[in-house]
Amino acid sequence: MLFPPPKIDVEPGQPQPIDTRYGLTYEIPADWKNDHGASSGWSGEEGHAVYGSVGSFGYRSCPEKDGGWLAISGVAGSRDIDLETVATERIRDVEWIFDDNAGTRPTVEYAAPVWFEIADRPAVRISARITDIPQVSGCEPDAARFDIVATPGYATAQTMVLMVQVNEGAYDVDVADDIIATLRPS
């Protein structure tokens, strides 16, 4: 499957499910934008992090930055089957995602990996709290939370990665818990 399944329409005010091309579905809050067929992410000198099946809140909320958002979710695939390695590699992206491209790094506090199950299959979650974020455009948050979940994919990749990033103060950071709790086979 090269593309995500069709968008699932729901009644206004209801959580919005997003089917992914990895055979898993997750839900975003009703007030988020469902861009199930879009991809988004970051690129820098140290790499790129691209996620598809995107949900977002507050897109273009800062006129100084083209395309910024206040909260975002998305998925990616990996051929690696070591879930903890995949999650660790993806969570470490925050070090360059939130830098200023001149070597100034944010302060990052990583939580210990948390193992759980999704439909009787293993999953691991790693969270990071990012502070002291260099202010490049005036749109950067003072702090952000970034969560990664890695779990076996059902289609197109050995491992599916779910990412949820929330700017503190812009949206309740606990929304990551709510989104992650909805992960299930499609």
C-alpha beads as a LAMMPS data file, in Angstrom:
LAMMPS data file: protein, C-alpha beads

186 atoms
185 bonds

1 atom types
1 bond types

-500.0 500.0 xlo xhi
-500.0 500.0 ylo yhi
-500.0 500.0 zlo zhi

Masses

1 110.0

Atoms # bond

1 1 1 0.000 0.000 0.000
2 1 1 1.706 3.196 -1.164
3 1 1 -0.939 5.582 0.086
4 1 1 -3.058 5.750 3.220
5 1 1 -6.594 4.408 3.120
6 1 1 -9.374 6.921 2.399
7 1 1 -10.298 9.497 5.008
8 1 1 -12.886 8.340 7.539
9 1 1 -15.624 10.943 7.820
10 1 1 -17.185 11.506 11.237
11 1 1 -19.835 13.806 12.613
12 1 1 -18.594 17.277 13.640
13 1 1 -17.396 17.372 17.232
14 1 1 -16.308 13.710 17.257
15 1 1 -12.740 12.377 17.534
16 1 1 -11.312 11.787 14.055
17 1 1 -9.811 8.399 13.213
18 1 1 -6.862 8.328 10.826
19 1 1 -6.184 5.035 9.064
20 1 1 -2.542 4.622 8.127
21 1 1 -0.855 2.627 5.394
22 1 1 0.797 0.536 8.140
23 1 1 -2.444 -1.217 9.090
24 1 1 -2.998 0.777 12.278
25 1 1 -5.445 3.562 13.082
26 1 1 -5.228 6.377 15.605
27 1 1 -7.606 9.190 16.574
28 1 1 -7.063 12.925 16.884
29 1 1 -9.281 15.353 18.795
30 1 1 -12.313 16.846 17.080
31 1 1 -10.743 20.329 16.966
32 1 1 -7.630 19.144 15.093
33 1 1 -7.246 19.156 11.308
34 1 1 -7.279 15.705 9.736
35 1 1 -4.697 15.668 6.923
36 1 1 -4.715 11.887 6.595
37 1 1 -3.205 12.006 3.091
38 1 1 -0.522 14.605 3.855
39 1 1 3.021 14.342 5.088
40 1 1 4.913 16.813 7.208
41 1 1 8.055 17.038 9.245
42 1 1 11.429 18.619 9.683
43 1 1 14.710 18.729 7.821
44 1 1 18.085 20.017 8.838
45 1 1 21.778 19.466 8.405
46 1 1 21.600 16.361 10.593
47 1 1 18.747 14.658 8.799
48 1 1 15.081 14.695 8.114
49 1 1 12.028 13.364 9.902
50 1 1 8.942 12.957 7.746
51 1 1 5.606 11.651 8.955
52 1 1 2.434 10.881 7.007
53 1 1 -1.213 10.452 7.972
54 1 1 -0.981 13.802 9.716
55 1 1 -3.237 15.421 12.270
56 1 1 -2.514 18.983 13.374
57 1 1 -3.735 21.846 15.484
58 1 1 -2.991 25.528 14.950
59 1 1 -1.390 25.246 11.513
60 1 1 -0.031 28.628 10.354
61 1 1 -0.665 30.108 13.783
62 1 1 2.522 32.173 13.560
63 1 1 2.814 34.453 10.520
64 1 1 6.625 34.683 10.843
65 1 1 7.057 30.981 10.096
66 1 1 5.752 29.288 6.983
67 1 1 3.648 26.307 7.954
68 1 1 4.232 26.086 11.702
69 1 1 1.745 24.354 14.006
70 1 1 0.982 24.192 17.718
71 1 1 0.498 20.426 17.840
72 1 1 0.981 17.654 15.298
73 1 1 0.761 13.897 14.958
74 1 1 1.841 11.556 12.214
75 1 1 3.231 8.140 11.369
76 1 1 6.282 6.726 9.648
77 1 1 7.622 3.291 8.910
78 1 1 10.899 1.539 9.599
79 1 1 12.441 -1.695 8.343
80 1 1 14.114 -2.200 11.730
81 1 1 12.239 -4.635 13.977
82 1 1 13.948 -3.597 17.227
83 1 1 11.176 -1.392 18.596
84 1 1 13.236 0.273 21.309
85 1 1 16.035 1.128 18.872
86 1 1 13.560 2.653 16.419
87 1 1 11.839 4.689 19.147
88 1 1 15.170 5.863 20.584
89 1 1 16.482 6.955 17.202
90 1 1 13.294 8.861 16.374
91 1 1 13.029 10.576 19.773
92 1 1 16.652 11.752 19.500
93 1 1 15.635 13.752 16.416
94 1 1 14.329 16.431 18.801
95 1 1 17.916 17.509 19.437
96 1 1 18.243 18.844 15.890
97 1 1 14.540 19.524 15.224
98 1 1 14.553 22.153 17.958
99 1 1 18.083 23.548 17.401
100 1 1 18.882 26.808 15.626
101 1 1 20.994 25.311 12.798
102 1 1 24.009 27.109 14.270
103 1 1 24.833 24.525 16.912
104 1 1 22.669 25.785 19.775
105 1 1 20.800 22.811 21.171
106 1 1 17.723 22.792 23.379
107 1 1 17.638 21.085 26.752
108 1 1 15.993 17.670 26.431
109 1 1 14.734 15.454 29.246
110 1 1 14.027 11.915 28.064
111 1 1 11.647 9.639 29.913
112 1 1 12.450 5.964 30.285
113 1 1 10.869 3.682 27.680
114 1 1 7.388 2.462 28.594
115 1 1 6.309 -0.904 27.187
116 1 1 2.650 -1.717 26.570
117 1 1 0.522 -3.693 24.118
118 1 1 -1.634 -2.801 21.151
119 1 1 -3.946 -5.695 20.259
120 1 1 -1.638 -8.215 21.969
121 1 1 1.443 -6.920 20.136
122 1 1 4.341 -5.081 21.810
123 1 1 4.727 -1.322 21.667
124 1 1 7.201 1.055 23.269
125 1 1 6.761 4.730 24.022
126 1 1 9.495 7.239 24.685
127 1 1 8.697 10.829 25.641
128 1 1 10.846 13.934 25.698
129 1 1 10.312 17.365 27.197
130 1 1 12.190 20.049 25.307
131 1 1 13.056 23.368 26.964
132 1 1 15.495 26.208 26.302
133 1 1 14.482 26.071 22.653
134 1 1 16.533 28.564 20.600
135 1 1 14.319 31.320 19.259
136 1 1 14.938 31.539 15.522
137 1 1 11.749 32.960 14.034
138 1 1 9.847 34.096 17.114
139 1 1 7.442 31.197 16.610
140 1 1 9.290 28.607 18.647
141 1 1 7.583 27.531 21.866
142 1 1 9.265 27.959 25.241
143 1 1 8.813 24.223 25.764
144 1 1 7.381 21.242 23.911
145 1 1 6.566 17.607 24.487
146 1 1 7.464 15.018 21.885
147 1 1 6.274 11.425 22.047
148 1 1 7.255 8.445 19.921
149 1 1 5.560 5.044 19.865
150 1 1 7.050 2.136 17.915
151 1 1 5.036 -1.019 17.287
152 1 1 5.020 -3.755 14.641
153 1 1 3.302 -2.697 11.439
154 1 1 0.607 -4.788 9.805
155 1 1 1.438 -3.604 6.279
156 1 1 4.177 -1.835 4.256
157 1 1 6.787 -1.663 7.075
158 1 1 8.172 -3.904 9.788
159 1 1 7.658 -1.171 12.379
160 1 1 5.216 1.730 12.528
161 1 1 6.184 4.884 14.395
162 1 1 3.577 7.274 15.785
163 1 1 4.776 10.781 16.649
164 1 1 2.878 13.383 18.691
165 1 1 4.412 16.830 19.288
166 1 1 2.658 19.490 21.372
167 1 1 3.879 22.997 22.172
168 1 1 3.392 23.552 25.899
169 1 1 0.848 26.266 26.614
170 1 1 -0.682 25.976 23.129
171 1 1 -2.603 22.767 23.765
172 1 1 -2.899 20.345 26.673
173 1 1 0.238 18.156 26.414
174 1 1 -1.744 15.237 27.839
175 1 1 -3.455 14.977 24.442
176 1 1 -0.503 12.747 23.508
177 1 1 -1.732 10.187 26.067
178 1 1 -5.227 10.338 24.572
179 1 1 -3.987 9.910 20.981
180 1 1 -1.644 7.051 21.844
181 1 1 -4.415 5.257 23.744
182 1 1 -6.463 5.080 20.520
183 1 1 -3.851 3.137 18.498
184 1 1 -5.404 -0.042 17.145
185 1 1 -5.356 -2.323 14.092
186 1 1 -7.294 -0.835 11.172

Bonds

1 1 1 2
2 1 2 3
3 1 3 4
4 1 4 5
5 1 5 6
6 1 6 7
7 1 7 8
8 1 8 9
9 1 9 10
10 1 10 11
11 1 11 12
12 1 12 13
13 1 13 14
14 1 14 15
15 1 15 16
16 1 16 17
17 1 17 18
18 1 18 19
19 1 19 20
20 1 20 21
21 1 21 22
22 1 22 23
23 1 23 24
24 1 24 25
25 1 25 26
26 1 26 27
27 1 27 28
28 1 28 29
29 1 29 30
30 1 30 31
31 1 31 32
32 1 32 33
33 1 33 34
34 1 34 35
35 1 35 36
36 1 36 37
37 1 37 38
38 1 38 39
39 1 39 40
40 1 40 41
41 1 41 42
42 1 42 43
43 1 43 44
44 1 44 45
45 1 45 46
46 1 46 47
47 1 47 48
48 1 48 49
49 1 49 50
50 1 50 51
51 1 51 52
52 1 52 53
53 1 53 54
54 1 54 55
55 1 55 56
56 1 56 57
57 1 57 58
58 1 58 59
59 1 59 60
60 1 60 61
61 1 61 62
62 1 62 63
63 1 63 64
64 1 64 65
65 1 65 66
66 1 66 67
67 1 67 68
68 1 68 69
69 1 69 70
70 1 70 71
71 1 71 72
72 1 72 73
73 1 73 74
74 1 74 75
75 1 75 76
76 1 76 77
77 1 77 78
78 1 78 79
79 1 79 80
80 1 80 81
81 1 81 82
82 1 82 83
83 1 83 84
84 1 84 85
85 1 85 86
86 1 86 87
87 1 87 88
88 1 88 89
89 1 89 90
90 1 90 91
91 1 91 92
92 1 92 93
93 1 93 94
94 1 94 95
95 1 95 96
96 1 96 97
97 1 97 98
98 1 98 99
99 1 99 100
100 1 100 101
101 1 101 102
102 1 102 103
103 1 103 104
104 1 104 105
105 1 105 106
106 1 106 107
107 1 107 108
108 1 108 109
109 1 109 110
110 1 110 111
111 1 111 112
112 1 112 113
113 1 113 114
114 1 114 115
115 1 115 116
116 1 116 117
117 1 117 118
118 1 118 119
119 1 119 120
120 1 120 121
121 1 121 122
122 1 122 123
123 1 123 124
124 1 124 125
125 1 125 126
126 1 126 127
127 1 127 128
128 1 128 129
129 1 129 130
130 1 130 131
131 1 131 132
132 1 132 133
133 1 133 134
134 1 134 135
135 1 135 136
136 1 136 137
137 1 137 138
138 1 138 139
139 1 139 140
140 1 140 141
141 1 141 142
142 1 142 143
143 1 143 144
144 1 144 145
145 1 145 146
146 1 146 147
147 1 147 148
148 1 148 149
149 1 149 150
150 1 150 151
151 1 151 152
152 1 152 153
153 1 153 154
154 1 154 155
155 1 155 156
156 1 156 157
157 1 157 158
158 1 158 159
159 1 159 160
160 1 160 161
161 1 161 162
162 1 162 163
163 1 163 164
164 1 164 165
165 1 165 166
166 1 166 167
167 1 167 168
168 1 168 169
169 1 169 170
170 1 170 171
171 1 171 172
172 1 172 173
173 1 173 174
174 1 174 175
175 1 175 176
176 1 176 177
177 1 177 178
178 1 178 179
179 1 179 180
180 1 180 181
181 1 181 182
182 1 182 183
183 1 183 184
184 1 184 185
185 1 185 186
